[in-house]
Amino acid sequence: MSRSKGDIAETKACEFLNSSGFKIIEQNFYAKKLGEIDIIATKEKTYHFIEVKSANNYEVAVNNITPTKLSKLKRSIDYYLQTKKLDVNFCIDVIIVVDEDIEFLENITL
């Protein structure tokens, strides 16, 4: 997927989150040598670390959420929490964007 398509998907994801009562804290947090966290948001005292996936269909997008990707994301989250000195409740979420459809998969596990 091209960078511009990814940016469009992230914009749609942020609009969805804002309209659902989330507060966007940060986008595209890069953890050195670990990876990137697409969106960091809060709602009801919980931090949500959100991976955004976009593709031509749902199945392709959801299959791009691999154990390796989730492992890198978890390490990036640990790095973020450590550098920001945060001790908070958090979960890992995924937003799938296919055309105009958005699917929010909340609190996925490794």
N, C-alpha and C positions, 0 to 999 in steps of 0.2 A: 504494500500500500504506500502511496506517495505521502510525503510529509504534509502536503496541503490537505489531503483527504483526512489524515490523522488530526490535523489542527481543526478541521471542520467538525469532526466527530467529538473532539474534546470540547469545543464551543457548545455543541448541542448537549453534551453531558453536563456541563456547568449550568446551562440554562435549566435543564431538568432538575438538577440538584437545588438551585436557587428557588425554583418554583415549588419544591418539596420541603422547604424549610431548613435546608442545609446552609451553613456559612462556609464559603470557600476560604481556606487559609492560605493555600499555596498551590501553584501549578508547576509541573515539570521540575520537581525537586530532583537534582542529580546527586547521587551518592558516589563518590569517587570509586571507580573500579567495581562497583556493585550493580548499579543500574539506576533507573529513573522511576519516580513515583509520579504518575500522571496527575492526580488530583488529591489534595489533602483537604478534608472538610470536617466540620463538626456539626453535631446535632444532639441535643439533649445530653450534654456533657460527655459524649463519646466521639473520639476521633475516628474518622473513616478514611482509610487509605484506599484509593480507588484506581483501578486499572481500567482503561478505556480500550475496547476492541471494536474494530469496524471491518466489515467485509461485505461482499455482495449478497451473502446469505448468513443466517443465524448459525448454522452448523459450522461453517468455516471459521467464523469469528470465535465461537465458543471453543473450538478445537485448538485455537491459538493460545489458550490458557493452559499451558503445560506445567507439569510439576517443576521443571527447571525454571520457568518464568516465575512461578509462585515462590520458589526458594530464593531467587534473587530479590524479589519484591520484599520478602520477609527480612532479608539481611539489610536492605535499604531502609526499611521501616525501623529496624533496630538502630541503625546508624542515625536516622533522623531523631528518634526519641533521645538518644544519647547526646547528640550535639545540641539539641534544644533543651536538654535537662528536664524532660517531661516524664512524669509518672502518671499516666492516664489510661483509662479504659479505651480500647481501640478494636476495630475489626477491619477485615480486608473485604472490599466489595469489588464487583466488576460491573461496568456498564457496557452493554452491547448495543452498537448503533448500526442498523441496517436501513439505509435510505432514511426515511422519516420515523422509523420505529425505534424505540428505545426500550431496552429490557434491563432492569436493575436487579442484579443478583447480589443480595446482601449477606454479609458474614460468611463468606466461603472459607473453607479450611484447606490446609496444606496436605 
